[in-house]
Amino acid sequence: MYLLEHDAKEVFAYSRIPVPAGCLVESVQKLRDAVLPPGPWVVKGQITAGGRGKAGLIMKAGTVEELHAEVGAIIGQSVRGRSVAAVRVEQQISGAEETYLSLLLDAAAGGVRIIVSAQGGVEVEALPHHAIHTAIAALEVEAIALCAQRLTATMPSHVAAALRDAAARLAHVFLEREALLVEINPLFVRSDGSWVAGDAKFVTDDNALERQPVLRELLERRAAAYPETALKLRHGFDYVVVDPEGEIGLLTTGAGLSMMLIDELRAAGLKPYNFLDIRTGGLRGETTRLASVLNWIAQGPRVRALLINIFAGITELGEFSRLLVAALAQSPLKVPVVARLVGNGLPAARQVLADAGIKHYTELDDAVSEVRRHLKNSDS
């Protein structure tokens, strides 16, 4: 889960990482009741993407009038397909240098990649190679701190002191929260060596959320900002809308197979609506999971067909088909259904689906051709 900056800074503040005072504002109307930090301010659009400064989503405001204008101008903007639903209003930091620090899980190396630079800010990606210092450290706070000490050895003393302290503190957050990436850019450094996180990027490992009460509480409180991750935490499986204009709802299991199916449909000129790994082993003889998925797919405004693609090992396809038919009967999703099932209990599944009037295939190409036929018929 890629945290919005405001939420990442909440996690930082919980771990005593210094951040500018700020608050989340979701509309100009709510700005009037917000408890604002002392001005002047920075208004920062909250989307999970870099390059917000260049996209006009980070603006300064020196007066209350300017603040209202900037909040109104930023909320509602759309950048890289992401709509800005809220802004963080925080106190400006002045008289400080902009530096850079990040910790990235490097699975191939079996450690943490540390990246530091005495220069940071919006142009960090354009810095020359010699201005960026990086190395791999073991997954231990002490190892990360020692690595940062080596990487900053040639930097000005106040910058080196700040980056070393920040790396040590960030290492605790990175390891305790089982993060995949933690980045501060810019990391503001004052002449006395004190520092503050001007920005915050935090990417969590969703599979670790059950062990992370702080992140889990944040997700439950801010579920509207992270609907897909909240669904996974609540229901125990993955569901993602990949194309809001998609025409084919997918009821599938197996993350890799589901991704491959999406790729194949797109290569065939078709438009899948969602990704799903239903994990049929978790159905446990009742329809709750299937009914939830069908309800979510029914929210797709252009969905005109449902394609089921299930490979069964432990799952018994006869039982799955009975649960599926029961869930479809309760669902608001009223579109043609095409099933491709392979595996354990297939003969029983064929009979159940045939009794329900659902066409069944064992070859994916045949199932996709049937879906294409339904889409064509609905166009005519």
Secondary structure as GFF3:
##gff-version 3
##sequence-region A 1 380
A	DSSP	alpha_helix	5	14	.	.	.	ID=ss1
A	DSSP	beta_strand	22	25	.	.	.	ID=ss2
A	DSSP	alpha_helix	28	31	.	.	.	ID=ss3
A	DSSP	beta_strand	41	45	.	.	.	ID=ss4
A	DSSP	beta_strand	58	61	.	.	.	ID=ss5
A	DSSP	alpha_helix	64	74	.	.	.	ID=ss6
A	DSSP	beta_strand	78	79	.	.	.	ID=ss7
A	DSSP	beta_strand	82	83	.	.	.	ID=ss8
A	DSSP	beta_strand	87	91	.	.	.	ID=ss9
A	DSSP	beta_strand	97	106	.	.	.	ID=ss10
A	DSSP	beta_strand	111	117	.	.	.	ID=ss11
A	DSSP	three_ten_helix	124	126	.	.	.	ID=ss12
A	DSSP	three_ten_helix	129	131	.	.	.	ID=ss13
A	DSSP	beta_strand	133	137	.	.	.	ID=ss14
A	DSSP	alpha_helix	141	151	.	.	.	ID=ss15
A	DSSP	alpha_helix	157	176	.	.	.	ID=ss16
A	DSSP	beta_strand	179	189	.	.	.	ID=ss17
A	DSSP	beta_strand	195	197	.	.	.	ID=ss18
A	DSSP	beta_strand	201	204	.	.	.	ID=ss19
A	DSSP	three_ten_helix	206	211	.	.	.	ID=ss20
A	DSSP	alpha_helix	213	221	.	.	.	ID=ss21
A	DSSP	three_ten_helix	223	225	.	.	.	ID=ss22
A	DSSP	alpha_helix	227	235	.	.	.	ID=ss23
A	DSSP	beta_strand	238	241	.	.	.	ID=ss24
A	DSSP	beta_strand	248	252	.	.	.	ID=ss25
A	DSSP	alpha_helix	255	267	.	.	.	ID=ss26
A	DSSP	beta_strand	274	277	.	.	.	ID=ss27
A	DSSP	three_ten_helix	280	282	.	.	.	ID=ss28
A	DSSP	alpha_helix	288	298	.	.	.	ID=ss29
A	DSSP	beta_strand	305	312	.	.	.	ID=ss30
A	DSSP	alpha_helix	317	330	.	.	.	ID=ss31
A	DSSP	beta_strand	337	343	.	.	.	ID=ss32
A	DSSP	alpha_helix	346	355	.	.	.	ID=ss33
A	DSSP	beta_strand	359	361	.	.	.	ID=ss34
A	DSSP	alpha_helix	364	379	.	.	.	ID=ss35
###
